[in-house]
Amino acid sequence: MGLVRLRIKEFASEKGWTLKEVSDRSGVPYTTLKNYAKSSGLATVDVTSLHKLARTFDVLIEDLYEIVQE
C-alpha cells in the first residue's frame, strides 16, 4: 500500500493562512488538518476532506498530495 503526504502547509503558507484559518475556510476539522499536515506519510485520507481542501485552495485534488512510498 502506498503512502501520501498532503501539501497543506505549503498551500496555507502561500496564502498566508494558519491551519486554523484553513479549517475555518474549508470546514475540515482543525484536528484532522493538524494530523494531515504533520504526517510524513498517510495510508488513508478522507476524500471529502480532500475535495473541500482543493476547493479552498483553488487547486486540483491531485495537487494536494505527493506519493512518498509506493
Secondary structure by P-SEA (a helix, b strand, c coil): cbbbbbaaaaaaaaacccaaaaaaaccccaaaaaaaaaccccccccaaaaaaaaaaaccccccccccccc
